[in-house]
Amino acid sequence: MQGGWLSSLPIPAIGLGTFMLMLLAAASGHSLRRLHVRRKKGPRESQASVAQEGYLLGSSLGLLGLLLAFSFGMVLNRYEHRRELVTTEANAIGTAYLRVQFLDEPHRSRLSALLLAYAENRIQLSQADNQDAYMARNDHLLTAMWAAVRAARESALQHGITTALLLTFNEVIDLDTERKIAWQLRVPEEVLVLVALYMTITAGVVGYSIDGPRGVRAAFVLFVLLALSVTVITDVNRPISGNARESQNAMKMLLSSLKAQPPGAFDVFLKRTSGGKTGAP
């Protein structure tokens, strides 16, 4: 999980730290139980008392499961949103590339090259651990594209695509902002603190309730599973530095398509007259 200073910690360290924290809390709870048993000089606990402890333990584990499911649901929704934005952006760039083919030269080739470079940089930006250089190039390409669109205004007017051209490049710029914001979204720090605190308390309750080697083994397995859950949540909650990043398949397919379709490929059905004859397609 990630929030504030937690973002600087390695993902495996958070999972291992969570596991050790639960072990420590469970050991403290078990020690408290043994102290309570030694001090108690009366008859053994009644079945009603044991049932109450079991009810408390079950309720604690159930609520912990709900908190983990809530946290995982939050990070998964953000992951799905980032993944959908990749497809939406790829479609917007592809649409812009097709529309600039109506422009005259040199505007057509210039904007086509800029869109190709932009798509390639977006893939590198999404996969880089250090985004600074790619982010600077990303913003430079956006500025260059808008300058090229402005320079192509007369050509767009002649072909009647001014509005369509402006709208599609506006969408490309808007999606750039949306993806940047999506990369910054995290599970609120208050939720992370609450989950960590509740996991610690629940581990203490488990330690207080376990009795015998079988209970110890069951608690150990439970803590391992909980630590793995925290590790997965942490990974998905880190869009930039985590391993579970949104797929770039849509953008990679777009890039391959753009490279396979240079501007000249769209002139195949246009008549090229040279010396009164129609040139080959």
Residue pairs with C-beta under 8 A, 6 or more apart in sequence:
1 14
1 71
1 187
1 192
1 195
1 196
1 230
1 233
1 234
1 237
2 186
2 187
2 192
2 234
2 237
2 238
3 186
3 187
3 188
3 189
3 192
3 193
4 189
6 14
6 189
6 192
7 186
7 238
7 241
9 17
11 231
11 234
11 235
11 238
11 242
11 243
12 231
14 230
14 231
14 234
15 227
15 228
15 230
15 231
15 234
16 227
18 196
18 199
18 226
18 227
18 230
18 231
19 223
19 224
19 226
19 227
21 196
21 199
21 200
21 203
22 199
22 200
22 203
22 223
22 226
22 227
23 203
23 223
25 200
25 201
25 203
25 204
25 207
26 203
26 204
26 206
26 207
26 210
26 219
26 223
27 207
28 204
28 207
29 203
29 204
29 205
29 206
29 207
29 208
29 209
30 207
30 208
30 210
31 207
32 204
32 207
32 208
33 207
33 208
33 209
53 208
53 209
54 209
56 205
56 209
57 205
57 206
57 209
60 201
60 202
60 205
60 206
61 202
61 206
63 198
64 198
64 199
64 202
64 226
67 194
67 195
67 198
68 195
68 226
68 229
68 230
68 233
70 191
71 187
71 191
71 192
71 195
71 233
72 229
72 232
72 233
72 236
74 187
74 191
75 187
75 233
75 236
75 237
76 236
78 182
78 185
78 236
78 237
78 239
79 236
79 239
79 244
79 246
81 182
82 179
82 182
82 183
82 239
82 246
83 246
83 247
85 175
85 178
85 179
85 182
85 246
86 126
86 179
86 246
86 247
86 248
86 250
86 251
87 250
88 175
89 122
89 172
89 175
89 176
89 179
89 251
90 119
90 250
90 251
90 253
90 254
91 250
92 168
92 171
92 172
92 175
93 115
93 118
93 119
93 172
93 254
94 254
94 257
94 258
95 168
95 171
96 111
96 115
96 165
96 168
96 169
96 171
96 172
97 112
97 115
97 116
97 258
99 161
99 164
99 165
99 168
100 107
100 108
100 111
100 112
100 115
100 152
100 165
101 108
101 112
101 263
101 266
102 108
102 156
102 159
102 161
103 111
103 152
103 155
103 156
103 159
103 161
103 165
104 155
104 158
104 159
107 148
107 151
107 152
107 155
108 263
109 263
110 148
111 145
111 148
111 149
111 152
112 258
112 262
112 263
114 141
114 144
114 145
114 148
115 145
115 258
116 255
116 258
116 259
117 141
118 138
118 141
118 142
118 145
118 172
119 251
119 254
119 255
119 258
120 255
121 134
121 137
121 138
121 141
122 138
122 251
123 248
123 251
123 252
123 255
124 134
125 131
125 134
125 135
125 138
126 245
126 246
126 248
126 251
127 245
127 248
128 134
129 240
129 241
131 240
138 176
142 172
142 173
142 176
145 169
145 172
146 169
146 173
149 165
149 166
149 169
152 165
153 162
156 162
156 165
182 239
183 239
183 240
185 239
186 237
187 233
187 237
195 230
199 226
199 230
203 223
206 219
206 222
207 219
209 215
210 216
210 218
210 219
232 244
234 242
235 242
235 243
235 244
236 242
236 244
239 245
239 246
268 281
269 281
271 278
271 279
272 278
272 279
273 279
